[in-house]
Amino acid sequence: MKHELTHLDENNQPTMVNITEKGISARYAVAEARVQLPPEMAPLFKGGEIQGKKGPVFQTAIIAGTMAAKRTHEFIPFCHQIPVESCKIRIECDEKLLVTIRARVETTFKTGVEMEALHAASIAALTIYDMCKAVSHRIVILDTKLVAKAGGKRTVFSRPLCGLVLTGGKSERMGRDKALLEYRGKPHALYLYELLSQYCDETFLSAKANQWAGTALGPLPLIVDEKPGQGPSGALLSAFHARPEANWIVLACDLPYFDEAALKTLLAQADEEKTVGTFFKNAEKGFPEALAGFYTPAAEKLFASAMDSGIGCPVKTLRGANVKLLDSSSVNLANANTQDDFGKARHEIR
């Protein structure tokens, strides 16, 4: 992949990126900075705060970071003036006096807010140094980094991203395995696997052991249900347990129209910070499309509790949960469950 500096013009002169033609979308970014305080500051750390001569250190740093986010364009030459709609800063200090600052900035605009988040975290760290330097100059600002961003061309998550194609269904109404149906010259489960593999760190099929032996799906990595017969919820839990630290993109193999454009829409708006997951909203009934969605690690506890309560339907599990719903008007999430569905989809996709 070719990488070019975007703030240089054709004459190699510095310039601001022209965003005139870019579309407006919801965007967020999360940045993190770490500050190591020396042992002599331990007596000042009480109740989650440091009380210095200049006042409460962490509270002041939060205010300074918020101000910095809103004025980033005044300090970074080619940053656009962005309408910051939300800036939330969290500061924590552990028993070793390692301070972690996490800044999340949100906007609805033509360009992203990663610089605003980085600026907020950086200024919060510098404020901590300034307010504590009277006690010690051995304070060390360790690092500042982007943790996550979404809403633009590229999405960055703080956790690994895994993909799961659900293929373990019985396909009773179709009369043959839906995972092997071909819409684009290859089994649809293989198409979805290859699509997810372009964006995910790891991708798997959810299936029974040896279910796809001797087929085009045979060589692909599997996550086998821990407890067979529990349907999609059981498959999801098995995946969550296999990679508990990961975010997951989950797709059912009976979604013939799901394509790269739909996946990009989902990834661009996925929120790993505040929700159990991000899902397209069913256009007719408003429920989350559970089998075409983005799950965070928080989903494991939700699904485990639901299964213990006898709720095996993913949609019912997600109802009332803290999820982000996306407009699905530009995405075709129709299922292919019968031979008529298959014929119609194959004709339209071709």
C-alpha positions in Angstrom: 0.0 0.0 0.0 1.3 3.4 -1.0 1.5 6.0 1.8 1.8 9.7 1.1 1.9 12.7 3.3 -1.4 14.5 2.9 -0.2 18.0 4.1 2.1 18.5 1.1 0.9 19.8 -2.3 2.2 18.9 -5.8 5.1 21.3 -5.3 6.1 19.7 -1.9 4.8 22.8 -0.1 2.8 22.6 3.2 -0.9 22.8 2.7 -4.2 22.1 4.5 -6.2 19.1 3.2 -9.2 20.2 1.1 -12.3 18.6 2.6 -14.9 20.5 0.5 -16.2 17.3 -1.2 -16.1 15.1 1.8 -19.4 14.0 3.4 -20.5 14.7 6.9 -20.7 11.7 9.3 -20.6 11.0 13.0 -17.0 10.4 14.2 -15.2 9.8 17.4 -11.6 9.3 18.5 -10.1 8.1 21.8 -6.5 9.0 22.8 -4.5 7.9 25.9 -1.6 9.5 27.7 0.3 8.0 30.7 2.2 9.9 33.4 4.4 8.2 36.0 4.5 10.0 39.3 7.5 9.5 41.7 7.1 7.8 45.1 7.3 11.1 47.0 3.9 12.1 45.7 2.2 9.1 47.3 1.1 11.0 50.4 -0.8 13.5 48.3 -2.9 10.9 46.4 -6.1 10.4 48.4 -9.6 9.4 47.3 -8.7 9.2 43.7 -7.3 12.7 43.5 -4.1 14.7 44.2 -4.7 17.9 46.2 -1.9 20.3 45.5 -1.3 23.9 46.3 -2.8 24.9 43.0 -6.0 22.9 43.6 -7.3 19.4 42.6 -4.8 18.1 40.0 -6.9 15.6 38.1 -10.0 17.8 38.0 -8.0 20.7 36.7 -6.3 18.5 34.1 -9.8 17.4 32.8 -10.8 21.0 32.4 -7.5 21.8 30.6 -7.8 18.8 28.3 -11.4 19.8 27.4 -10.3 23.3 26.5 -7.5 22.0 24.5 -9.8 19.7 22.4 -11.9 22.7 21.4 -8.9 24.8 20.4 -6.8 22.2 18.6 -6.9 24.1 15.3 -5.2 27.1 17.0 -2.1 25.0 17.9 -1.7 22.4 15.1 -1.3 24.4 11.9 -3.3 22.3 9.4 -6.0 21.0 11.6 -9.5 22.1 10.6 -11.8 24.0 13.0 -14.1 21.2 14.1 -17.3 21.5 16.0 -16.5 19.4 19.1 -19.8 18.0 20.2 -18.5 15.9 23.2 -15.3 15.7 25.0 -15.0 13.3 28.0 -11.8 12.8 29.9 -11.2 10.1 32.5 -8.1 10.0 34.7 -7.1 7.1 36.9 -4.1 6.5 39.1 -3.0 3.0 40.2 -1.1 1.8 43.3 2.2 2.4 41.5 1.3 6.0 40.8 0.9 5.4 37.1 -1.7 7.9 35.9 -3.7 7.0 32.8 -5.6 9.7 30.9 -8.2 8.7 28.4 -9.9 11.4 26.2 -12.8 10.6 23.9 -13.9 13.3 21.5 -17.0 13.2 19.2 -18.2 15.3 16.3 -20.5 15.2 13.3 -18.3 16.7 10.6 -16.3 16.1 7.3 -13.1 15.1 9.0 -12.1 13.2 12.2 -11.2 14.2 15.7 -8.1 12.1 16.4 -5.9 15.2 16.8 -8.5 16.8 19.1 -8.4 13.6 21.3 -4.6 13.5 21.2 -4.3 17.2 22.0 -6.7 16.8 25.0 -4.8 13.9 26.4 -1.4 15.7 25.9 -2.5 18.9 27.6 -4.1 17.0 30.5 -0.8 15.3 31.0 1.2 18.5 30.9 -1.3 20.1 33.3 -0.6 17.2 35.8 3.1 17.9 35.4 2.7 21.6 35.9 0.6 21.2 39.1 2.9 18.6 40.6 6.3 19.9 39.7 6.6 21.8 43.0 6.8 18.4 44.7 9.1 16.7 42.3 10.7 17.1 38.8 11.0 13.4 38.5 7.5 13.2 36.9 7.7 11.4 33.5 5.2 11.7 30.7 5.6 8.3 29.2 3.5 8.2 26.0 0.5 9.6 24.2 -1.2 7.5 21.6 -4.4 7.0 19.6 -6.5 4.2 21.0 -9.5 4.1 18.6 -11.2 6.1 15.9 -14.2 5.6 13.7 -16.4 7.4 11.3 -14.0 8.1 8.4 -12.2 6.0 5.8 -10.2 4.1 8.3 -11.4 2.6 11.6 -8.9 1.9 14.5 -10.0 -0.1 17.4 -8.3 -0.5 20.8 -8.9 -4.3 20.7 -8.2 -7.0 18.2 -11.0 -7.4 15.6 -12.2 -10.9 14.8 -14.7 -12.0 12.2 -17.3 -14.8 12.5 -19.4 -16.3 9.7 -22.3 -18.3 11.2 -22.7 -21.5 9.2 -24.1 -24.1 11.6 -27.8 -23.8 10.8 -29.9 -26.7 9.6 -31.1 -25.0 6.4 -34.3 -26.9 6.6 -36.5 -24.5 4.5 -33.8 -24.1 1.9 -33.4 -27.9 1.5 -29.6 -27.6 1.2 -26.7 -25.9 3.0 -27.1 -22.1 2.7 -23.4 -21.7 3.4 -22.6 -23.4 0.1 -25.0 -21.4 -2.1 -23.2 -19.4 -4.8 -24.1 -15.8 -5.5 -20.8 -14.4 -6.7 -19.1 -17.4 -8.2 -18.2 -19.0 -4.9 -19.9 -20.4 -1.8 -21.4 -17.5 0.1 -19.8 -18.4 3.4 -16.4 -18.3 1.6 -17.3 -14.9 0.1 -18.1 -13.6 3.6 -15.0 -15.2 5.1 -12.8 -13.6 2.5 -14.6 -10.2 2.9 -14.1 -10.2 6.7 -10.5 -11.4 6.4 -9.6 -8.1 4.6 -10.6 -6.1 7.8 -10.2 -8.5 10.7 -7.1 -9.8 12.5 -8.6 -13.3 12.5 -11.7 -14.8 10.9 -13.6 -18.0 11.6 -16.5 -20.1 10.5 -18.9 -21.1 13.3 -19.8 -24.7 12.6 -20.0 -28.3 13.9 -16.8 -30.3 14.0 -16.0 -31.7 10.5 -19.2 -30.1 9.1 -17.4 -28.7 6.0 -14.9 -31.5 5.5 -14.5 -32.2 1.8 -16.0 -28.9 0.7 -14.6 -25.5 -0.3 -15.1 -24.5 3.3 -13.1 -27.4 4.7 -9.7 -25.6 5.0 -11.1 -22.6 6.8 -10.6 -22.2 10.6 -13.6 -23.1 12.8 -15.0 -22.2 16.1 -17.0 -25.3 17.1 -20.0 -24.8 19.4 -19.1 -25.5 23.0 -22.6 -26.8 23.6 -24.2 -28.0 20.3 -27.9 -27.3 19.7 -28.0 -23.8 21.3 -28.3 -22.0 18.0 -26.8 -18.6 17.1 -26.5 -17.5 20.7 -24.5 -20.6 21.6 -22.3 -19.9 18.6 -21.7 -16.3 19.7 -20.8 -17.4 23.2 -18.4 -19.9 21.9 -16.7 -17.2 19.8 -16.6 -14.8 22.8 -15.0 -17.4 24.9 -12.4 -18.3 22.2 -11.2 -14.6 21.9 -12.5 -12.9 25.1 -10.4 -9.8 24.5 -11.6 -9.1 21.0 -14.3 -7.2 19.2 -16.3 -9.3 16.8 -18.0 -8.7 13.4 -20.6 -11.4 13.1 -22.4 -12.3 9.8 -25.0 -15.0 9.1 -24.4 -17.0 5.9 -28.0 -16.4 4.7 -27.4 -12.7 4.0 -26.8 -12.8 0.2 -26.8 -9.0 -0.3 -24.3 -8.2 2.4 -21.2 -6.7 0.7 -18.2 -4.7 1.3 -20.1 -1.4 1.3 -22.3 -2.7 4.1 -19.3 -3.9 6.1 -17.6 -0.5 5.7 -20.7 1.3 6.9 -20.8 -1.0 10.0 -17.1 -0.6 10.8 -17.1 3.2 10.3 -19.9 3.7 12.9 -19.0 0.9 15.3 -18.6 2.0 18.9 -16.4 -0.2 21.1 -16.3 2.2 24.0 -19.8 2.7 25.3 -21.9 -0.2 24.1 -22.5 -4.0 23.9 -22.4 -3.6 20.2 -23.4 -1.8 17.0 -26.1 -3.1 14.7 -28.2 -2.2 11.8 -31.8 -1.3 12.8 -34.5 -3.5 11.2 -36.3 -1.2 8.9 -39.8 -2.6 9.7 -39.7 -3.5 13.4 -36.8 -1.5 14.7 -35.0 -4.3 16.4 -31.2 -4.8 16.2 -30.1 -7.1 13.3 -28.1 -9.3 15.7 -26.6 -11.5 13.0 -25.1 -8.6 11.0 -23.4 -6.7 13.8 -20.4 -5.6 15.7 -20.0 -7.0 19.3 -17.7 -5.8 22.1 -16.4 -8.0 24.9 -19.3 -6.7 27.1 -21.6 -8.9 25.0 -20.3 -12.1 26.6 -21.8 -11.4 30.0 -25.1 -10.3 28.4 -25.5 -13.5 26.4 -24.3 -15.8 29.1 -27.0 -14.3 31.5 -29.6 -14.6 28.8 -28.8 -18.2 28.1 -28.9 -19.0 31.8 -32.4 -17.5 31.8 -33.5 -19.6 28.9 -33.3 -16.8 26.3 -31.7 -18.3 23.2 -32.7 -15.7 20.6 -29.9 -13.1 19.9 -32.5 -10.4 19.1 -34.4 -10.9 22.3 -31.1 -10.8 24.2 -30.2 -7.5 22.7 -33.5 -5.8 23.2 -33.2 -3.3 26.0 -29.4 -3.6 26.0 -27.0 -0.7 25.6 -26.5 -1.0 21.8 -25.9 1.5 19.0 -28.4 1.2 16.1 -27.6 2.3 12.6 -29.9 3.4 9.8 -30.3 0.4 7.4 -32.0 2.2 4.5 -28.9 1.9 2.3 -28.2 -1.7 3.3 -30.1 -4.8 2.0 -30.3 -7.3 4.9 -32.8 -9.6 3.3 -32.4 -13.3 4.2 -32.4 -16.1 1.7 -34.2 -19.0 3.5 -36.0 -20.7 0.6 -35.3 -21.7 -3.0 -37.4 -18.7 -4.2 -35.3 -16.4 -2.1 -32.1 -17.9 -3.5 -33.2 -17.6 -7.1 -34.3 -14.0 -6.6 -31.1 -13.0 -4.8 -28.9 -14.7 -7.4 -30.7 -13.0 -10.2 -30.4 -9.5 -8.6 -26.8 -9.9 -7.5 -25.7 -10.9 -11.0 
